[in-house]
């Protein structure tokens, strides 16, 4: 799942910027909750909408696939949130 999320962050974040980008993976724990975070530099949502998307192939299913996998594996005990 990490691979799909990292690819998604690069494709929809870093790749849309002309400047070099930075990708940060963070794992933390709050009480009984494990938190996995991926943070990528990139343009704002408005800037990204104005960019022409580079062609990477694929079907555009990465995030939806991760959400389904998390739901199947953990039910209501886990979630995927994009911010």
Secondary structure as the mmCIF struct_conf table of DSSP 4:
data_model
#
loop_
_struct_conf.conf_type_id
_struct_conf.id
_struct_conf.beg_label_comp_id
_struct_conf.beg_label_asym_id
_struct_conf.beg_label_seq_id
_struct_conf.end_label_comp_id
_struct_conf.end_label_asym_id
_struct_conf.end_label_seq_id
HELX_RH_AL_P HELX_RH_AL_P1 UNK A 2 UNK A 12
TURN_TY1_P TURN_TY1_P1 UNK A 13 UNK A 13
HELX_RH_3T_P HELX_RH_3T_P1 UNK A 14 UNK A 16
BEND BEND1 UNK A 18 UNK A 19
STRN STRN1 UNK A 23 UNK A 30
TURN_TY1_P TURN_TY1_P2 UNK A 31 UNK A 32
STRN STRN2 UNK A 33 UNK A 40
HELX_RH_AL_P HELX_RH_AL_P2 UNK A 45 UNK A 50
BEND BEND2 UNK A 51 UNK A 51
HELX_LH_PP_P HELX_LH_PP_P1 UNK A 52 UNK A 55
BEND BEND3 UNK A 58 UNK A 58
BEND BEND4 UNK A 60 UNK A 60
HELX_RH_AL_P HELX_RH_AL_P3 UNK A 62 UNK A 74
HELX_RH_3T_P HELX_RH_3T_P2 UNK A 75 UNK A 77
#
